Amino acid sequence: MTLCTPAELAARLDAVAETPPGSSLPTDTSTLVEQLLIALEHGTVRAAERGADGEWRAVPWVKRGILVGFRLGRVVDMSPDASRGSTFRFFDKHTYPTRQLRLEDKVRVVPGGSTIRRGAYVSPGVVCMPPMYINVGAWVGQGTMVDSHALVGSCAQIGARVHLSAAAQIGGVLEPVNASPVVIEDDVVVGGNAGVYEGTVVRARAVLAAGVVLTRGTPVYDLVRETVYRGSAERPLEIPSGAVVVPGARRVRGDWGETEGLSLQTPVIVKYRDEKTDTATALEQWLR
């Protein structure tokens, strides 16, 4: 298999993606998809990149290539010991099986039902607690812990030394290909049952308390700087570096809503990270 440069791979996959629905894909499509998955797993290409201006942008050709892989794939039996009538049955596209890690990858996957899909980059030193799931196109940085029942969605970008606590949900964005990525930068702590979804960037060292939910359409109120952060159709919601975000509530306007005492869920920044916060969120290195 002759390896393409990233520029060549991008051009060829973009051309394949233009194949009309119902038409046969080019004969080299399988090879191109395989090269893309290898490049993603090695971290040489990413589904989103941070520019020199600090802004995160999707890499559309990578997403188009992943979608080509789904189009190419046929559903096969992926059950373990399928020939012997395994109790656990799994059926998925043959192009996206689970990734086969090796000891030399230096990724800890604790036994108990975790899955890393092909096309995901998982850095050395990452710890995966069962059960958790990392989807295609995701990028997980060195020393990050993905705790039990946590999800790293397709093309989500997770920095180094991040703690995704139990049941944290980091949403994936595969379509549309230009959609803002979900990004968790270095040294962020994401509390249990927190959710971060399409069009959200959490900057370095921020802390999301348990139960915080962030989307592009979620206004976030900053009690320290007395401002409101909002996303838009053109820009993601950005949580500032070092912000400590907790679940809050905002009173509903209008006579009936006020009469009923209704309020809406609203994340609130109550402080910025300090020595006391660092002590409270410190991760015991021996657990790694």
C-alpha positions as CSV (number, residue, x, y, z in Angstrom):
1,M,0.0,0.0,0.0
2,T,1.5,3.3,-1.2
3,L,1.0,5.9,1.5
4,C,-0.4,9.3,0.6
5,T,0.7,12.6,2.1
6,P,-2.1,14.3,4.1
7,A,-2.6,16.7,1.2
8,E,-2.9,13.9,-1.3
9,L,-5.2,11.9,1.0
10,A,-7.4,15.0,1.5
11,A,-7.7,15.6,-2.2
12,R,-8.5,12.0,-3.0
13,L,-11.1,11.5,-0.2
14,D,-12.8,14.8,-1.2
15,A,-13.1,13.4,-4.7
16,V,-14.5,10.1,-3.5
17,A,-17.0,12.0,-1.3
18,E,-18.4,13.6,-4.5
19,T,-19.5,10.2,-5.9
20,P,-23.2,10.5,-6.5
21,P,-25.5,8.4,-4.3
22,G,-26.2,5.0,-5.8
23,S,-23.0,5.0,-7.8
24,S,-20.1,2.7,-7.1
25,L,-17.3,4.1,-5.2
26,P,-13.8,4.1,-6.8
27,T,-11.8,0.9,-6.4
28,D,-9.2,2.5,-4.2
29,T,-11.7,3.8,-1.6
30,S,-11.0,1.0,0.9
31,T,-7.3,1.8,0.8
32,L,-7.9,5.5,1.2
33,V,-10.2,4.9,4.2
34,E,-7.6,2.6,5.8
35,Q,-4.9,5.2,5.4
36,L,-7.2,7.8,7.0
37,L,-7.9,5.6,10.0
38,I,-4.2,4.9,10.4
39,A,-3.3,8.6,10.3
40,L,-6.0,9.4,12.8
41,E,-4.8,6.6,15.2
42,H,-1.2,7.9,14.9
43,G,-2.4,11.5,15.5
44,T,-0.8,12.8,12.3
45,V,-4.2,14.1,11.1
46,R,-7.1,15.4,13.3
47,A,-10.7,16.1,12.9
48,A,-10.2,19.6,14.4
49,E,-7.1,21.8,14.8
50,R,-6.2,24.8,16.9
51,G,-5.0,27.7,14.7
52,A,-2.2,30.2,15.5
53,D,-5.0,32.6,16.6
54,G,-6.1,30.1,19.3
55,E,-9.4,29.3,17.5
56,W,-10.4,25.7,17.0
57,R,-11.7,24.8,13.5
58,A,-13.0,21.6,12.1
59,V,-11.0,19.8,9.3
60,P,-13.8,19.1,6.8
61,W,-11.9,16.6,4.6
62,V,-11.2,14.4,7.6
63,K,-14.9,14.3,8.5
64,R,-15.8,13.6,4.8
65,G,-13.3,10.8,4.8
66,I,-14.9,9.2,7.9
67,L,-18.3,9.5,6.3
68,V,-17.0,7.8,3.2
69,G,-15.9,5.0,5.5
70,F,-19.5,4.6,6.7
71,R,-20.8,4.7,3.1
72,L,-18.2,2.0,2.1
73,G,-18.9,-0.2,5.1
74,R,-21.1,-3.3,5.1
75,V,-22.7,-4.6,8.3
76,V,-21.0,-7.7,9.6
77,D,-21.1,-9.8,12.7
78,M,-18.6,-8.5,15.2
79,S,-19.6,-10.7,18.1
80,P,-16.8,-12.2,20.1
81,D,-16.6,-16.0,19.4
82,A,-19.5,-15.6,17.0
83,S,-18.8,-19.1,15.5
84,R,-19.5,-20.6,19.0
85,G,-22.8,-18.8,19.6
86,S,-21.6,-16.0,21.8
87,T,-24.3,-14.6,24.1
88,F,-23.1,-11.0,23.3
89,R,-23.9,-10.1,19.7
90,F,-22.7,-7.0,17.9
91,F,-23.3,-5.9,14.3
92,D,-21.6,-2.9,12.7
93,K,-20.0,-1.5,9.6
94,H,-16.9,-3.6,8.8
95,T,-14.8,-0.4,8.3
96,Y,-15.2,0.6,12.0
97,P,-14.4,-2.3,14.2
98,T,-12.9,-1.8,17.7
99,R,-9.3,-0.6,17.7
100,Q,-6.8,-3.3,18.6
101,L,-4.4,-1.8,21.1
102,R,-1.1,-3.3,22.0
103,L,0.9,-3.1,25.3
104,E,3.5,-0.8,23.6
105,D,0.7,1.7,23.0
106,K,1.0,2.4,26.8
107,V,-2.8,2.9,27.2
108,R,-4.4,1.4,30.3
109,V,-7.7,-0.2,29.5
110,V,-9.1,-1.7,32.7
111,P,-11.1,-4.9,32.1
112,G,-14.9,-4.5,32.1
113,G,-16.5,-3.6,28.8
114,S,-14.7,-0.5,27.4
115,T,-14.5,0.1,23.7
116,I,-12.2,2.3,21.5
117,R,-13.3,2.5,17.9
118,R,-10.9,2.5,15.0
119,G,-9.9,6.0,13.9
120,A,-9.5,7.3,17.4
121,Y,-6.2,8.7,18.7
122,V,-5.5,7.7,22.3
123,S,-2.2,9.0,23.7
124,P,0.2,7.1,25.9
125,G,-0.7,7.4,29.6
126,V,-4.5,7.5,29.0
127,V,-6.5,5.5,31.5
128,C,-9.8,4.0,30.5
129,M,-12.1,2.9,33.3
130,P,-14.9,0.4,32.5
131,P,-17.2,0.8,30.8
132,M,-16.4,3.8,28.6
133,Y,-16.5,4.5,24.9
134,I,-14.2,6.5,22.5
135,N,-15.6,7.0,19.0
136,V,-14.0,7.4,15.6
137,G,-12.2,10.7,14.9
138,A,-11.7,11.5,18.6
139,W,-8.4,12.7,20.0
140,V,-7.5,12.0,23.6
141,G,-4.3,13.6,25.1
142,Q,-1.6,12.2,27.2
143,G,-2.4,11.3,30.8
144,T,-6.2,11.8,30.5
145,M,-8.5,9.6,32.5
146,V,-11.8,8.5,30.9
147,D,-13.8,7.3,33.8
148,S,-16.6,4.8,34.0
149,H,-19.7,5.3,31.8
150,A,-18.0,8.3,30.1
151,L,-18.4,9.0,26.4
152,V,-15.9,10.7,24.0
153,G,-18.0,11.3,20.9
154,S,-16.9,11.2,17.3
155,C,-14.3,13.8,16.4
156,A,-14.3,15.3,20.0
157,Q,-10.9,16.7,21.0
158,I,-9.7,16.0,24.5
159,G,-6.5,17.6,25.8
160,A,-3.8,16.3,28.1
161,R,-4.3,15.5,31.8
162,V,-8.1,15.9,31.6
163,H,-10.3,14.0,34.0
164,L,-13.6,13.0,32.5
165,S,-15.5,11.8,35.6
166,A,-18.0,9.0,35.7
167,A,-20.9,9.4,33.2
168,A,-19.5,12.5,31.7
169,Q,-20.7,12.9,28.1
170,I,-18.5,14.7,25.5
171,G,-20.7,14.9,22.4
172,G,-19.6,14.1,18.9
173,V,-20.0,16.2,15.8
174,L,-19.5,14.4,12.5
175,E,-22.2,16.2,10.4
176,P,-22.3,18.8,9.0
177,V,-18.6,18.6,8.3
178,N,-18.0,22.3,9.0
179,A,-19.7,22.2,12.4
180,S,-17.8,23.5,15.3
181,P,-16.0,20.7,17.2
182,V,-16.4,19.8,20.8
183,V,-13.1,20.7,22.5
184,I,-11.9,20.1,26.1
185,E,-8.4,21.6,26.4
186,D,-5.5,20.6,28.7
187,D,-6.0,20.1,32.5
188,V,-9.7,20.4,32.5
189,V,-11.8,18.6,35.1
190,V,-15.3,17.5,33.9
191,G,-17.5,16.4,36.8
192,G,-19.8,13.4,36.9
193,N,-22.9,13.4,34.7
194,A,-21.7,16.6,33.1
195,G,-22.4,17.0,29.3
196,V,-20.5,19.1,26.7
197,Y,-22.1,19.1,23.3
198,E,-21.9,20.6,19.8
199,G,-20.3,24.0,19.4
200,T,-18.6,24.2,22.8
201,V,-14.9,24.8,23.6
202,V,-13.8,24.4,27.3
203,R,-10.5,26.2,27.7
204,A,-7.5,25.0,29.7
205,R,-7.8,24.3,33.4
206,A,-11.5,25.0,33.6
207,V,-13.5,22.9,36.1
208,L,-17.1,21.8,35.3
209,A,-18.9,20.7,38.4
210,A,-21.1,17.6,38.4
211,G,-24.3,18.0,36.4
212,V,-23.2,21.0,34.3
213,V,-24.6,20.9,30.7
214,L,-23.1,23.0,28.0
215,T,-24.3,23.5,24.4
216,R,-23.8,26.2,21.8
217,G,-27.2,27.6,22.8
218,T,-26.5,27.7,26.5
219,P,-25.8,31.1,28.1
220,V,-23.2,30.9,30.8
221,Y,-23.3,33.6,33.5
222,D,-20.0,34.8,35.0
223,L,-20.5,36.1,38.5
224,V,-16.8,37.1,38.8
225,R,-16.5,39.2,35.6
226,E,-20.2,40.1,35.5
227,T,-20.7,39.0,31.9
228,V,-22.6,36.4,29.9
229,Y,-20.9,34.0,27.5
230,R,-23.0,32.8,24.5
231,G,-22.3,30.9,21.3
232,S,-23.7,31.8,18.0
233,A,-24.2,30.3,14.5
234,E,-20.7,31.6,13.6
235,R,-18.9,31.0,16.9
236,P,-18.8,28.3,19.6
237,L,-19.6,28.8,23.2
238,E,-16.3,29.2,25.0
239,I,-15.7,28.6,28.7
240,P,-12.7,30.8,29.8
241,S,-9.5,29.3,31.0
242,G,-9.6,28.4,34.7
243,A,-13.3,29.1,35.1
244,V,-15.1,27.0,37.8
245,V,-18.6,26.3,36.5
246,V,-21.5,25.0,38.6
247,P,-25.2,24.3,37.8
248,G,-27.4,27.2,38.4
249,A,-30.9,28.5,37.7
250,R,-32.4,31.5,36.0
251,R,-35.9,32.7,36.7
252,V,-38.4,32.4,33.9
253,R,-39.8,35.7,32.7
254,G,-43.5,36.2,32.1
255,D,-46.5,36.4,34.4
256,W,-47.5,32.7,34.3
257,G,-43.9,31.4,34.6
258,E,-43.2,33.7,37.5
259,T,-46.5,32.8,39.2
260,E,-45.6,29.1,38.9
261,G,-42.1,29.8,40.2
262,L,-40.4,28.3,37.2
263,S,-36.7,28.6,36.4
264,L,-34.3,27.4,33.6
265,Q,-31.1,25.5,34.1
266,T,-28.2,27.9,33.7
267,P,-24.5,27.2,34.2
268,V,-22.8,29.8,36.4
269,I,-19.1,30.7,36.8
270,V,-18.6,31.2,40.5
271,K,-14.8,31.7,40.7
272,Y,-11.6,31.1,38.8
273,R,-9.2,28.3,39.6
274,D,-6.9,29.0,42.5
275,E,-4.7,27.0,44.8
276,K,-7.7,25.8,46.8
277,T,-9.4,24.6,43.7
278,D,-6.2,22.8,42.5
279,T,-6.0,21.0,45.8
280,A,-9.6,19.9,45.6
281,T,-9.3,18.7,42.0
282,A,-5.9,17.2,42.2
283,L,-5.7,13.7,40.7
284,E,-3.6,11.2,42.6
285,Q,-0.8,10.2,40.2
286,W,-0.5,6.7,41.6
287,L,-3.9,6.0,40.2
288,R,-2.4,6.4,36.8
